[in-house]
Amino acid sequence: MPRTLFAALLLALPLTPALAQTAGLTLEQVERKYPRMSPVHIKKCDYDGSGTYTRTELLCVSGIYQQMYLDRN
């Protein structure tokens, strides 16, 4: 691997967690996205209690929605 490419990858690594935590959606926006989902289940994914759902927290909401709310025929 060329040194410049390797150096570029190393510089990008510390940014990855920060990018995953960028501004997300409010509780109301998440409720509109998943209208059948209980607010209690949505709030379980707000790990820091901020009321704003980051990409990571939205993955949690999506996982709960898929497991508990989608019809499994």
VEXDREN-2710 file (C-alpha; in Angstrom, 1 decimal):
% VEXDREN-2710
k/r/px/py/pz
1/MET/0.0/0.0/0.0
2/PRO/1.5/3.4/-0.9
3/ARG/2.5/5.5/2.1
4/THR/0.3/8.4/1.1
5/LEU/-2.8/6.2/1.0
6/PHE/-1.9/4.6/4.3
7/ALA/-1.4/8.0/5.9
8/ALA/-4.7/9.3/4.6
9/LEU/-6.5/6.2/6.1
10/LEU/-4.8/6.8/9.4
11/LEU/-5.9/10.4/9.4
12/ALA/-9.5/9.5/8.7
13/LEU/-9.8/6.9/11.5
14/PRO/-10.2/9.4/14.4
15/LEU/-13.0/11.1/12.5
16/THR/-15.1/8.0/12.0
17/PRO/-16.7/8.0/15.5
18/ALA/-17.3/11.7/15.4
19/LEU/-19.1/11.4/12.0
20/ALA/-21.3/8.7/13.5
21/GLN/-22.4/11.0/16.2
22/THR/-23.2/14.1/14.1
23/ALA/-26.6/15.8/14.6
24/GLY/-29.5/13.6/14.2
25/LEU/-33.3/13.6/14.6
26/THR/-35.5/14.7/17.4
27/LEU/-37.9/12.4/19.2
28/GLU/-40.8/13.8/17.2
29/GLN/-39.0/13.2/13.9
30/VAL/-38.2/9.6/14.8
31/GLU/-41.9/9.1/15.8
32/ARG/-43.0/10.3/12.4
33/LYS/-40.5/8.0/10.7
34/TYR/-41.8/5.0/12.8
35/PRO/-45.4/5.9/13.5
36/ARG/-46.4/2.5/14.9
37/MET/-43.5/2.4/17.3
38/SER/-44.0/3.0/21.0
39/PRO/-42.2/6.1/22.3
40/VAL/-40.9/4.0/25.2
41/HIS/-39.0/1.8/22.8
42/ILE/-37.7/4.8/20.9
43/LYS/-36.5/6.5/24.1
44/LYS/-34.6/3.3/25.1
45/CYS/-32.2/4.1/22.2
46/ASP/-31.4/7.6/23.4
47/TYR/-28.3/6.5/25.2
48/ASP/-27.2/10.0/26.4
49/GLY/-30.7/11.3/27.1
50/SER/-30.1/14.3/24.9
51/GLY/-33.4/14.0/23.0
52/THR/-31.5/14.1/19.7
53/TYR/-31.0/10.7/18.0
54/THR/-27.5/10.2/16.4
55/ARG/-26.9/7.8/13.6
56/THR/-25.8/5.1/16.1
57/GLU/-29.0/5.6/18.2
58/LEU/-31.1/5.5/15.0
59/LEU/-29.6/2.1/14.2
60/CYS/-30.9/1.0/17.6
61/VAL/-34.4/2.3/16.9
62/SER/-34.3/0.6/13.5
63/GLY/-33.3/-2.7/15.0
64/ILE/-36.1/-2.6/17.6
65/TYR/-38.6/-1.7/14.9
66/GLN/-37.5/-4.6/12.7
67/GLN/-37.6/-7.1/15.5
68/MET/-40.8/-6.0/17.2
69/TYR/-43.0/-4.2/14.7
70/LEU/-42.6/-5.7/11.3
71/ASP/-44.9/-8.5/10.4
72/ARG/-43.1/-11.8/10.1
73/ASN/-45.3/-13.8/7.7
END
